[in-house]
Amino acid sequence: MRAESQEFLFQLLETPSPSGFEQPVQRIIRKRMKPLADQITPDVHGNTVVALNPKGSPRVMLAGHVDQIGFMVRYISDEGYLYFGPIGGIDATVVPGLSLVVHTAKGPVEGVVGRKAIHLMKPEERNNAKVDLNELWLDIGAKDKKEAARRVEIGDPITYRLGATKLGRDLVASPGMDDKVGAFVVMEALRLIKQSSRKCRCAVFSVATVQEELGLRGARTSCFGVDPLVGIAVDVTHSADYPGADKKVIGDLAVGKGPVVSIGPNINPVVGRLLMATGRKKKVPYQREGEPRATGTDANAIQISRSGVAAGLVSIPNRYMHTPVEVVSLSDLENAAKLLAETCLEITTKTDFVPK
């Protein structure tokens, strides 16, 4: 991956963006994309819409959500411990013993998640694998409630300790891969289109959407505003290349073998075929995924916006989703951006997206 692109990716991964608190990442996106875009429009919901050739036709929306799962301060005890609730789908079993960061108006506050030591647990407690977030607390080193309340406020967002770790030559582990990598890909695709020697006929709107983890909320509002004919979401999907993964459920998907093109009722068949045909034509590796239901991605909201949108979904294989160590491949990200860019360059006013 080119150095500037990797730096942009790592900036996204190292910047907090729990659902509803995405603006630190959106500022990075707007700054990076300003020299590449014809127009950048932040909306009242918090989405960032980056447009290239906005007067072209048809209108194509590429969407990747920037929000990540996290927590929120709900209560401060008399002893100065913080109790928190989940933002999005938290796997509670990975939380005990973690270092977390509270993002306050005054700056980050470090803390550690505490629970009763195993030595002090009753046998029935030890044998119960279930973890209740309400029984965990965040220790920020405050001596009492008054000191804690000077440092944090009710409603402050909390994230895993952020930071990207290279694993070998091609893999990266980090919290928030779901779905900062999607936002990265749609912005990289716009950069590739902008710098291509080929003329782009369609209008491209790369959108960093918000609040996907709370119900695809940013995709609903931004798609209504952009009003595209075609909308392609970029998200992560489960890989099946680690011990215990069931390929009969997940499909035969692996990190490093290319982005995943989804096929199913959530996907416009013309868009699905166009993505795969473009991959074959341009020799971009891709994997194929069958999705028999409406997906839990922005493609779901995009498809049923206004009078209907020709929806597509390109996914990045991801190990250990919704943990602090999500793993993806840099080459998969590069190939996803290339696949989207080349697909957009194929689209003209003559491209008919009505299923036949």
C-alpha positions in Angstrom: 0.0 0.0 0.0 1.3 3.5 -0.9 2.7 5.3 2.1 0.2 8.2 2.1 -2.8 5.9 1.9 -1.5 3.7 4.8 -1.0 6.8 6.9 -4.6 7.9 6.2 -5.8 4.4 7.2 -3.8 4.4 10.4 -5.1 7.9 11.3 -8.7 6.6 11.0 -7.9 3.6 13.1 -6.2 5.6 15.8 -9.0 8.2 16.1 -12.1 7.6 18.3 -15.5 7.4 16.6 -18.1 5.6 18.6 -21.6 5.8 17.1 -22.9 9.4 17.6 -19.3 10.7 18.3 -17.8 10.3 14.8 -16.6 13.9 14.1 -12.9 13.5 15.0 -12.7 10.9 12.2 -14.9 13.0 9.9 -12.5 15.9 10.2 -9.6 13.7 9.2 -11.6 12.5 6.1 -12.6 16.1 5.1 -9.0 17.3 5.4 -7.5 14.4 3.4 -10.2 14.5 0.6 -10.3 18.3 0.1 -7.7 18.4 -2.7 -9.4 15.4 -4.4 -13.0 16.4 -4.3 -15.2 18.7 -6.3 -17.3 19.3 -3.3 -17.5 18.1 0.3 -20.7 18.4 2.3 -21.1 17.5 6.0 -24.8 17.1 6.9 -26.8 17.7 10.0 -26.7 14.0 10.9 -22.9 13.9 10.9 -22.3 12.1 7.5 -19.6 13.4 5.2 -20.5 13.4 1.5 -17.4 13.7 -0.8 -18.4 14.3 -4.4 -16.6 13.9 -7.7 -18.2 15.1 -11.0 -21.4 15.9 -9.1 -23.2 17.0 -12.3 -22.5 13.7 -14.0 -25.0 10.9 -14.6 -26.1 8.6 -13.2 -25.5 9.3 -9.5 -23.5 6.6 -7.7 -23.1 6.5 -4.0 -20.3 4.6 -2.3 -20.8 4.2 1.5 -18.6 3.1 4.3 -19.6 3.8 7.9 -17.0 5.4 10.2 -18.7 4.6 13.5 -17.2 1.9 15.8 -18.6 0.1 18.7 -17.8 1.5 22.2 -19.3 2.3 25.5 -20.7 5.3 27.4 -20.3 6.5 31.0 -23.7 6.0 32.7 -22.9 6.3 36.4 -20.2 7.3 38.8 -20.1 5.5 42.2 -19.3 7.1 45.5 -15.9 5.3 45.3 -15.1 6.9 42.0 -15.7 3.9 39.7 -17.4 4.4 36.3 -20.2 2.2 35.2 -20.9 2.1 31.5 -23.3 0.9 28.8 -22.6 -0.5 25.4 -22.7 1.6 22.2 -23.4 -1.1 19.5 -23.0 -4.8 19.7 -20.3 -5.4 22.3 -18.9 -8.9 23.0 -19.0 -8.7 26.8 -16.7 -11.7 27.2 -13.7 -9.8 25.9 -14.1 -6.8 28.1 -12.9 -7.8 31.6 -9.3 -6.8 32.2 -9.1 -4.5 29.2 -7.6 -1.0 29.1 -10.3 1.5 27.9 -10.1 5.2 27.1 -12.8 7.8 28.1 -12.9 10.6 25.5 -13.8 13.8 27.4 -14.0 17.4 26.5 -10.7 17.9 28.3 -8.9 15.0 26.6 -8.5 11.2 26.9 -8.7 9.5 30.3 -7.2 6.1 30.7 -8.9 3.4 32.7 -8.9 -0.4 33.3 -12.0 -2.6 33.5 -12.3 -4.3 36.9 -14.3 -7.2 38.2 -14.1 -9.6 41.2 -10.9 -11.6 41.2 -11.4 -15.3 40.3 -9.9 -16.3 43.7 -12.9 -14.5 45.4 -15.6 -16.0 43.2 -18.0 -18.7 44.4 -17.8 -21.9 42.4 -21.0 -21.1 40.5 -19.6 -17.7 39.5 -16.4 -19.3 38.2 -18.3 -21.8 36.1 -20.7 -19.2 34.6 -19.1 -18.0 31.4 -21.6 -15.3 30.9 -20.3 -11.7 31.5 -22.7 -8.9 32.5 -21.5 -5.5 31.5 -23.5 -4.0 34.4 -21.3 -5.9 36.8 -18.1 -4.5 35.4 -16.6 -1.1 36.2 -13.9 1.2 34.9 -11.2 2.2 37.3 -9.6 5.6 36.4 -7.6 5.9 39.6 -10.0 8.4 41.2 -10.2 8.4 45.0 -13.9 9.2 45.1 -16.9 10.4 43.1 -15.9 14.0 43.4 -12.5 13.5 41.8 -13.9 11.2 39.1 -16.6 13.8 38.2 -13.9 16.4 37.7 -12.2 14.3 35.1 -15.2 12.7 33.2 -18.8 13.5 32.7 -21.9 11.3 32.3 -22.4 10.6 28.6 -18.7 10.7 27.7 -17.9 8.0 25.1 -15.4 5.2 25.8 -13.4 3.1 23.3 -10.9 0.3 23.4 -7.4 1.6 23.5 -6.9 2.5 19.9 -3.9 1.6 17.8 -3.0 -0.4 14.7 -0.5 -3.3 14.8 1.1 -4.8 11.7 1.1 -8.6 11.6 3.6 -9.8 9.1 3.7 -8.0 5.8 0.1 -7.7 4.8 -2.1 -8.0 7.9 -3.1 -5.3 10.4 -4.9 -5.7 13.8 -6.9 -2.9 15.4 -10.2 -2.0 17.0 -12.7 -0.4 14.7 -11.8 -2.1 11.5 -15.6 -2.4 11.4 -16.0 -0.2 9.6 -13.3 2.4 9.3 -11.8 0.3 6.6 -15.1 0.7 4.6 -14.8 4.5 4.9 -11.1 4.2 3.8 -12.0 2.1 0.8 -14.7 4.5 -0.6 -12.4 7.5 -0.2 -9.5 5.6 -1.8 -11.9 4.6 -4.7 -12.7 8.3 -5.3 -8.9 9.1 -5.3 -8.3 6.5 -7.9 -11.1 7.7 -10.1 -9.8 11.3 -9.8 -6.3 10.3 -10.7 -7.4 7.9 -13.5 -6.5 8.6 -17.1 -10.1 7.5 -18.0 -13.0 10.0 -17.9 -15.6 9.3 -15.3 -19.1 9.8 -16.7 -21.1 9.2 -13.6 -21.3 11.4 -10.5 -19.6 9.7 -7.6 -20.5 10.4 -4.0 -18.2 8.7 -1.5 -20.0 8.9 1.9 -18.6 8.3 5.3 -21.8 7.3 7.1 -22.5 7.5 10.8 -24.4 5.3 13.3 -24.5 2.1 11.3 -24.0 0.1 14.5 -27.2 1.6 15.9 -29.4 0.6 12.9 -28.0 1.9 9.6 -29.1 5.4 10.5 -26.5 7.5 8.6 -27.0 5.5 5.4 -30.7 6.2 5.5 -30.4 9.9 5.7 -27.4 10.4 3.5 -28.8 8.2 0.7 -32.1 10.1 0.8 -30.0 13.3 0.4 -27.7 12.1 -2.4 -30.6 10.4 -4.2 -28.4 8.0 -6.2 -29.5 5.5 -8.9 -26.7 3.1 -7.7 -25.5 2.7 -4.1 -22.6 0.3 -3.1 -21.8 -0.2 0.6 -18.4 -1.3 1.8 -18.4 -3.1 5.1 -16.6 -6.0 6.7 -17.6 -9.7 6.7 -16.6 -12.7 8.7 -13.6 -14.7 7.3 -13.6 -18.4 7.8 -9.8 -18.9 7.9 -9.3 -19.4 11.6 -9.8 -22.4 14.0 -13.4 -23.3 14.6 -14.9 -21.2 11.9 -17.8 -23.0 10.1 -17.6 -22.5 6.4 -21.0 -24.1 6.0 -22.4 -21.0 7.7 -19.9 -18.3 6.8 -18.8 -19.4 3.4 -15.3 -20.2 2.2 -13.9 -16.7 2.7 -10.3 -15.8 3.7 -8.3 -12.8 4.6 -5.9 -11.7 1.8 -7.8 -13.4 -1.1 -9.6 -10.3 -2.2 -12.7 -8.3 -1.3 -16.0 -10.1 -1.2 -18.9 -9.4 -3.6 -22.3 -10.3 -2.2 -25.1 -11.9 -4.2 -28.7 -12.1 -2.9 -32.0 -10.3 -2.5 -30.3 -7.2 -0.9 -28.2 -6.9 -4.1 -29.3 -5.5 -7.5 -28.4 -8.3 -9.9 -27.0 -5.9 -12.5 -24.7 -4.3 -9.8 -23.5 -7.7 -8.6 -22.7 -8.9 -12.1 -21.0 -5.6 -13.0 -18.7 -5.8 -10.0 -17.7 -9.3 -10.8 -17.3 -8.7 -14.5 -15.1 -5.7 -13.7 -13.0 -7.8 -11.4 -12.4 -10.3 -14.1 -11.7 -7.7 -16.8 -9.3 -5.7 -14.6 -7.8 -8.8 -13.0 -8.8 -7.7 -9.5 -9.1 -10.7 -7.2 -12.4 -11.1 -5.4 -14.4 -13.6 -3.5 -18.1 -14.4 -3.8 -20.6 -14.5 -0.9 -24.2 -15.7 -0.9 -26.4 -13.5 1.3 -29.9 -15.1 1.4 -31.4 -12.3 3.6 -31.3 -8.5 3.9 -27.8 -7.8 5.1 -27.0 -6.0 8.3 -25.1 -3.3 6.4 -25.7 0.1 4.9 -26.7 -1.7 1.7 -29.9 -2.7 3.4 -30.9 1.0 4.0 -29.6 2.1 0.6 -31.6 -0.4 -1.4 -35.0 0.8 0.0 -34.3 4.6 0.0 -36.9 6.7 -1.8 -38.3 4.7 -4.8 -35.4 2.2 -4.6 -31.7 2.1 -5.4 -29.6 -0.4 -7.3 -27.7 -1.7 -4.3 -24.4 -3.5 -4.1 -22.2 -4.7 -1.3 -18.4 -5.2 -1.3 -17.0 -6.5 2.0 -13.6 -6.9 3.6 -12.8 -10.2 5.2 -12.3 -9.7 8.9 -11.1 -12.0 11.7 -12.4 -11.5 15.3 -15.1 -9.0 14.5 -16.2 -6.7 17.3 -13.1 -7.4 19.4 -10.1 -5.1 20.1 -8.0 -7.1 17.6 -10.0 -7.2 14.3 -7.6 -8.4 11.6 -7.8 -7.4 7.9 -5.5 -7.5 4.9 -4.0 -4.3 3.4 -4.1 -5.9 -0.1 -7.8 -6.6 0.3 -8.3 -2.9 1.0 -6.3 -1.9 -2.1 -8.2 -4.3 -4.3 -11.6 -3.3 -2.9 -10.8 0.4 -3.8 -9.6 -0.6 -7.2 -12.7 -2.7 -7.9 -15.0 0.1 -6.9 -13.1 2.7 -8.9 -13.0 0.5 -12.0 -16.7 -0.3 -11.7 -17.6 3.4 -11.5 -15.6 4.1 -14.6 -17.6 1.5 -16.4 -21.0 3.1 -15.6 -22.6 5.4 -18.1 -26.1 6.7 -18.8 -26.5 3.7 -21.0 -26.0 1.2 -18.2 -29.4 -0.3 -17.4 -29.8 -1.3 -13.7 -33.4 -2.5 -14.0 -33.4 -6.3 -13.4 -34.5 -8.3 -16.4 
